[in-house]
Each structure stands twice: as C-alpha cells, then as structure tokens.
Amino acid sequence: VRLLGARQSLLSLATYLSPHNSPFVLTSGQGGLTDELIARNIPHRVIRHGAWRKAKGRLIAVFDQLPKLRKAIHEFEPDIIHCNEFHSTPQGLRAALAVNPSVPVTSHVRLGITPRQIITYEMKRADRIAAVSEACRGEFSHTDFQDRVEVIYNGVDLSDFRNVSGPSALREKFGWGDDATVFGLL
C-alpha cells in the first residue's frame, strides 16, 4: 500500500470520479494509500490479500479474504468492481459472484503480462481489461477476448515534477546527493 504509480492512479480515480459515483476502496494494508484515503474522506476498508499464484495465498483468499470481500459487496452494493492490478482479478471475480446477478469486474494491467499469467489470473473472465499502453494491449492479441481490452493511460499526477528545473533541482528536491546514482524510467 505504498503510494506508488498504480495506487496514485487509483487515488486519482477515486478522487475525481463524477459526483454521481461514490467510490469505496479495498486495500491490503495500512500505508500511504490509506493515509491519503483518510485525508480525502474516501471510504475504505483493509482486507488482507494473499498472492493468488501460491497455494498459501489461495488459502488466505478462500478462508479469509473472500468472505470479507463478499461482505463488503453486500454492504456497499457496487455497480462495478475494479481490480487495480491484474493480480487481484481472481478474488474480484469470485467476490462478484456474491451478488445476484454478479456485478461487472474490470482489471487494470500496468505491466507486461505473459500468456501464463493471463491464464493464472483468469483474465478471460474479466468483463473489461484496461491496459496502460498499446504494447500492453498487444499482450492479449493472441486471445479470443482481445476486444475487451482497451488502452486507458495512467492517471498519475505529475504536477510535482513540472516545476522542477533540471537534474540538480530534482536531486535537491528528493534529497539525493551529488554522488548518488539515480536511474529514471519513462
């Protein structure tokens, strides 16, 4: 729950949704994201999350996480379940089954995804998939559900970087010394 890119994007989505929509955010722990949700008065709940690809993670999901997710769904009656990262798609799909008829489940793919991960994380069952780039969307070109994949660019607020002039200003802003090695990725 550190406030990195995927969570910044989720925070932007929850903050700037139409006034006709009311977001409710489920997180896997306390941290920067929950701090910001509290500061912005966005309702949320913390539910422990296991790694679906591992047997222990699936046990956590079945006996702990899914009952809590289903309870939250019954309580808040969402119109859509958005899995902010593809790793949580199986849990979102199973939790959606708690509602009759089940609510649509979307998944957000921000990284490259392998054919094996597409199967493991049950992406075929998602109603819609948001990819952050055409390259990411291309990972689904071999599937029979590629028409459900759309490119939606990330909503990370970059305004903190707009007022910085040059590398030395960035080093100063973030407390990096002149001798520190800094890598950047676009």
C-alpha positions in Angstrom: 0.0 0.0 0.0 2.9 2.3 -0.6 1.8 5.2 -2.8 3.5 4.2 -6.0 2.1 4.6 -9.5 -0.7 2.1 -9.5 -2.0 3.4 -6.2 -1.6 7.0 -7.3 -3.7 6.2 -10.3 -6.4 4.5 -8.1 -6.3 7.5 -5.8 -6.8 9.9 -8.7 -9.7 7.7 -10.0 -11.4 7.7 -6.6 -10.8 11.4 -6.0 -12.0 12.7 -9.4 -15.0 10.4 -10.1 -18.2 12.0 -11.2 -20.2 13.3 -8.3 -22.9 10.7 -9.2 -20.4 7.9 -8.3 -19.3 7.0 -4.8 -16.0 5.1 -4.6 -15.3 2.5 -1.9 -11.7 1.3 -1.9 -10.5 -2.0 -0.5 -6.8 -2.1 0.3 -4.5 -4.9 1.6 -2.9 -3.0 4.4 -2.2 0.4 6.0 0.2 2.8 4.4 0.5 5.9 2.1 -2.7 5.0 0.2 -4.8 4.6 3.3 -3.4 7.8 4.7 -4.5 9.7 1.5 -7.9 8.0 1.5 -8.5 9.2 5.1 -7.2 12.7 4.2 -9.6 12.9 1.2 -12.5 11.3 3.2 -12.8 8.4 0.7 -14.4 5.3 2.4 -12.2 2.3 2.5 -11.6 -1.0 4.3 -8.4 -3.0 4.8 -8.7 -6.7 3.9 -5.6 -8.9 3.9 -4.6 -10.1 0.5 -2.6 -13.3 -0.4 -0.7 -14.0 -3.6 -3.1 -15.9 -5.8 -0.4 -17.8 -7.7 0.7 -19.5 -4.5 -1.2 -22.2 -2.6 -0.9 -20.3 0.7 -2.3 -17.1 -1.0 -5.3 -19.1 -2.3 -6.0 -20.5 1.1 -5.9 -16.9 2.6 -8.2 -15.9 -0.2 -10.7 -18.7 0.3 -10.9 -18.6 4.1 -10.2 -15.0 5.0 -10.2 -12.5 2.1 -13.2 -13.7 0.0 -15.7 -13.8 2.9 -14.7 -10.3 3.8 -14.9 -9.1 0.2 -18.4 -10.7 -0.2 -19.5 -9.0 3.0 -18.2 -5.6 1.7 -20.0 -6.2 -1.6 -23.3 -6.9 0.1 -22.8 -3.8 2.4 -21.9 -1.3 -0.4 -23.7 -2.8 -3.4 -21.2 -1.7 -6.0 -22.1 -1.2 -9.7 -18.7 -2.3 -10.8 -15.6 -4.0 -9.2 -12.3 -2.6 -10.4 -9.3 -4.7 -9.7 -6.5 -2.1 -9.7 -3.8 -4.7 -10.6 -4.3 -7.9 -12.5 -3.0 -9.9 -9.6 -6.3 -9.4 -7.7 -8.6 -10.3 -10.6 -9.4 -13.8 -9.4 -10.5 -12.5 -6.0 -12.6 -9.8 -7.6 -14.3 -12.3 -9.9 -15.1 -14.6 -7.0 -16.4 -11.8 -4.8 -18.6 -10.6 -7.6 -20.4 -13.9 -7.6 -21.8 -12.9 -4.2 -24.2 -10.6 -5.9 -27.0 -12.0 -8.0 -26.7 -11.1 -10.8 -23.0 -10.5 -10.4 -21.5 -7.1 -11.0 -19.1 -6.5 -13.8 -15.4 -6.9 -13.0 -12.7 -4.9 -14.6 -8.9 -5.4 -14.4 -6.1 -2.9 -14.9 -2.9 -4.2 -16.5 0.1 -1.9 -15.9 2.9 -4.3 -16.6 3.7 -6.8 -19.3 1.6 -9.9 -18.8 2.6 -13.3 -20.0 0.3 -15.9 -21.6 0.7 -18.0 -18.4 -0.3 -15.0 -16.2 -3.4 -14.4 -18.4 -4.5 -17.9 -17.5 -3.4 -17.9 -13.8 -5.1 -14.6 -13.1 -8.3 -15.6 -15.1 -8.2 -12.5 -17.3 -10.5 -14.2 -19.8 -13.4 -14.0 -17.2 -13.0 -10.2 -16.7 -15.7 -8.1 -18.3 -13.2 -5.4 -19.4 -9.4 -5.0 -19.2 -7.7 -1.6 -19.1 -4.1 -1.6 -20.4 -1.8 1.3 -19.9 -0.3 1.2 -23.4 -0.7 -0.3 -26.9 2.2 -2.5 -26.1 0.5 -3.8 -23.0 -2.7 -4.3 -25.0 -0.7 -6.3 -27.5 -0.1 -9.0 -24.9 -3.8 -10.0 -25.4 -3.6 -10.1 -29.3 -3.5 -13.9 -29.3 -6.6 -14.3 -27.1 -10.2 -14.8 -28.1 -11.2 -11.9 -25.9 -8.9 -9.1 -27.1 -11.9 -7.0 -28.0 -12.5 -6.5 -24.2 -9.1 -4.9 -23.8 -8.9 -1.1 -24.1 -6.0 1.3 -23.6 -6.5 3.8 -20.8 -3.5 5.8 -19.9 -2.3 6.1 -16.3 -3.8 8.9 -14.2 -0.7 9.6 -12.1 -0.4 13.3 -11.1 2.9 14.5 -12.5 2.5 18.1 -11.3 5.2 17.6 -8.7 7.7 17.2 -11.5 6.6 20.1 -13.7 8.0 22.9 -11.5 11.5 21.3 -11.2 14.2 22.6 -13.5 16.9 20.2 -14.3 18.6 17.2 -12.6 20.2 19.2 -9.8 16.8 20.6 -8.7 15.4 17.0 -8.6 18.4 15.9 -6.6 17.8 18.7 -4.1 14.0 18.1 -4.0 14.4 14.4 -3.2 17.5 14.7 -1.0 19.8 12.8 -3.4 23.4 13.7 -3.0 25.6 14.7 -6.0 27.5 11.3 -5.7 24.3 9.2 -5.6 23.4 7.1 -8.6 19.9 7.8 -9.9 18.1 5.8 -12.5 15.0 7.1 -14.3 12.5 5.1 -16.4 9.9 6.5 -18.8 
